[in-house]
Amino acid sequence: MVADTFRRFAEDKIAPRAEHIHRQDTDIPEDIIDGLAELGCFGLSVPEEYGGFATGSESDYMGMVIATEELSRASLGAGGSLITRPEILTRALERGGTEEQKREWFPKIATGETMVAVAVTEPDYGSDVANLKVTATSVDGGWVINGVKTWCTFAGRANVLMLLARTDPDRSKTHRGLSLFIVPKPQAEGHSFEFSQDKGGAMEGRAIPTLGYRGMHSFEIAFDNWFVPEQNLIGGEDGLGKGFYMQMAGFENGRLQTAARAVGVMRAAYEEALAYAQDRSVFGQPVIQYQLTQAKLGRMAAIIQGSRQYSYSVAQMMAKGEGGLEASMVKAYVCKAAEWVTREALQIHGGFGFAEEYTVSRLFVDARVLSIFEGADETLCLKLIARRLLADAQ
């Protein structure tokens, strides 16, 4: 039922606009966001007692993975990726938020009233999260944020940022000096914004032009004494210095969700390649009749099905409180596979695959970002997967 519901919405509301959003790099239409909110898309992982749909069972994770695949099949940017940031903040709050914070934010996330962006990466520090420089300084009634964050996807439209900042000036404490905040901000349209506060704080953002993954808009944001109320420090006083662990809890789930996004993109690419191969004739016969084309499509289909089942398996593990390592593994493998599948789909199109008027060109450039965000492929393999495997072997 989850698959059918989100597939119909994706085909009716998202797919017809996906090419326009990509080519013009427009904002995601509000009726898409409102429609997903009505379907409960943003509350898939929010516990039932706070207004969401999560029951604490395996179906929570499976529903999220299935919905993400169906939406991403229509559009990576305007579909499946809308789930990612609410999912990350939900898991971080679940891990370390106070009861008051859960009651404040979970219902708003579930209804789509609160749309979320994540502000972790900085110009000098991406995967090296432990050395972040943006600071949060304690003041009367809260904190002030100073510094620059980058690659803050959806930060214009979002009305809160989940922001990781250094609350302990002793940089030798590395990740143990970081805390996590919910930073309210006004909603903005387009590719830039500037906001100011009555007390003198300022926030300025500009969208970074990108090869693909358009519509979400990834921003660089400068903070100048931007005030955040004390109640927005996740975990309250007990959350000081624990932000790294909370955001990692969110990122683990985000990696599984990104694998599901990759499956959706691959599936769309396969369908485009199959349809083109059936319609296009070369040297007197349809492209589909050539054995090499059949072999390509067969391998693509096998990789897609294997990736989907791998994602399901990890979802089942995570529902049991396990699967942290496997979430990194599935993200690393499936996202790399998506690059190959979309490349082969484009190749089957020949020269037309290189033309923007064919959907496969969008899928090809969108797939390229999958191995970079939510943990770069190399970092996952070296810093998480290999390190854990070596530790377990000793």
Summary of the structure (lengths in Angstrom):
residues: 394
radius of gyration: 21.1
end to end distance: 45.2
largest distance: 77.7
contacts: 1454
relative contact order: 0.12
helix: 59%
strand: 17%
